[in-house]
Amino acid sequence: MTATLVKETSPPATGLVERARRSRRRARIVALLFVFPALLLLGALVVYPVLFSVGRSFFDASGNRFVGGDNYTEMFRDPATLKAVRNTAIWVVVAPALLTGLGLILAVLVEKVRWATAFKLLLFMPMAVSFLAAGIIFRLAYDADPNRGVLNAAVVGVHDAFAGTSHYPTARARPDQGLTAGKDGSYRTSATAGPGDSVTLGLVGVAPKDLPGGARPAYPAAHRKAAAGDLSGVVYLDFTPGGGGRPGTVDRRESGLPEMKVEAVRDDGRTVAGTTTAADGSFRFSGLEPGAYTVKLPASNFAQPYQGVSWLGPALVTPAIIGAYVWIWTGFAMVLIGAGLATLPRDALEAARMDGANEWQIFRRITVPLLAPVLTVVFVTLLINVMKVFDLVYIIAPGDVAEDANVLATQMWLVSFGGGNNQGLGSALGVLLLLLVVPAMVFNVRRFRRSQR
């Protein structure tokens, strides 16, 4: 009877298995039909270019002669390429770590802000700006001219607020008019004077419109009798607007030079007194001992105005571009880490607070360890991204320092299409860049699969 039952139930069971197999087969075929367009595009846009670049890297610039590994050897002998490798290393070390740390700090702090959503939106907005537009924005912001570059305008404003600035950077003395130029840029009287004497110090090279506000005519002060025992004088602009006047003589329409520093120097070179000119350019030294003195205009009166920092010079161009990159990607790091922060078990944080842990201890011993998987994903994603950075470097770096800012991506483009016209060497650089990116991509994919499991 048992044999009969098995024999009667076997055909239906076999039929079910066959139908299941056919169903799975149809499902695979349908899946392949849907995936095929994507695979076709992936092969045409990714796989084929990669294979072609690998093959092209073994040929010369013309593409006709096989040179083996010569392009790879040349790549590491070229100073420009070595500089690009060094700059790429700086990007890899600095940018991902800085962005991950900054994103973590902002994500933690934003949780305690009342308008957290608005703040996140504000920080995330630069992600909507293209790299081209961001490069132009920061190229202007880093401009060396304080009248155009906002950063240098701020730096110059702070500097001048504390250190002051010269009012007469273009002023100079007329030849043979009683003033001698010093090696340090100062001026002093050719003849000595003593208490009871009055001296006139005429300068040119200052446009009347550039005079400090409140400057008054120097004529009355120049013809005022010196007080007994005082060494006095006047510093004036030896130029009459509209023409006329005599060089070396204070005319009625000539202006005094206010806020000019003046010093009295003994014949042994020791400065014994100092003062600043009044609105009419007059000055006076009282209480001087009898003797011969030289009147000196220190070099600080003629110092060129502070022009700020050379953000796009050879020394700072790479950090400056990294700063632009950080501005764009900080919101990305903050939002991803903030999403991970929102999933943390609040009971663990509250338990730590009840046990007496302060906020720093909670952050260091609980928040950061629990966020380690998210921080790793953000860091590796940014690591892959910085290896391929091109737009910002190409747009922000001026032509005269472009080589100092180049990374592997820009160097690959320059060698291949930007004047080098050596696509063999450019392909070798592309292969190098691929080899550097692939390990990080593999790590990220494995990390993602482990998190899915």
Sequence and secondary structure as in RCSB ss.txt:
>XXXX:A:sequence
MTATLVKETSPPATGLVERARRSRRRARIVALLFVFPALLLLGALVVYPVLFSVGRSFFDASGNRFVGGDNYTEM
FRDPATLKAVRNTAIWVVVAPALLTGLGLILAVLVEKVRWATAFKLLLFMPMAVSFLAAGIIFRLAYDADPNRGV
LNAAVVGVHDAFAGTSHYPTARARPDQGLTAGKDGSYRTSATAGPGDSVTLGLVGVAPKDLPGGARPAYPAAHRK
AAAGDLSGVVYLDFTPGGGGRPGTVDRRESGLPEMKVEAVRDDGRTVAGTTTAADGSFRFSGLEPGAYTVKLPAS
NFAQPYQGVSWLGPALVTPAIIGAYVWIWTGFAMVLIGAGLATLPRDALEAARMDGANEWQIFRRITVPLLAPVL
TVVFVTLLINVMKVFDLVYIIAPGDVAEDANVLATQMWLVSFGGGNNQGLGSALGVLLLLLVVPAMVFNVRRFRR
SQR
>XXXX:A:secstr
 HHHHHHHHHHHHHHHHHHHHHHHHHHHHHHHHHHHHHHHHHIIIIIHHHHHHHHHTTB TTSSSB TTHHHHHH
TT HHHHHHHHHHHHHHHHHHHHHHHHHHHHHHHHTT TTHHHHHHHHHGGGGS HHHHHHHHHHHT SSTTT H
HHHHHHHHHHHHH   S TT EE TTSSEEE TTS EEESS B TT EEEEEEE   GGGS TT  BSHHHHTS 
  TT EEEEEEE   TTS   TTS  TT BB TT EEEEEETTS EEEEEE  TTSEEEE S  SS EEEEE GG
GG        TTSTTTHHHHHHHHHHHHHHHHHHHHHHHHHHTS HHHHHHHHHTT  HHHHIIIIIHHHTHHHH
HHHHHHHHHHHHT  HHHHHHS GGGHHHH  HHHHHHHHHTSS   HHHHHHHHHHHHHHHHHHHHHHHHHHHH
HH 
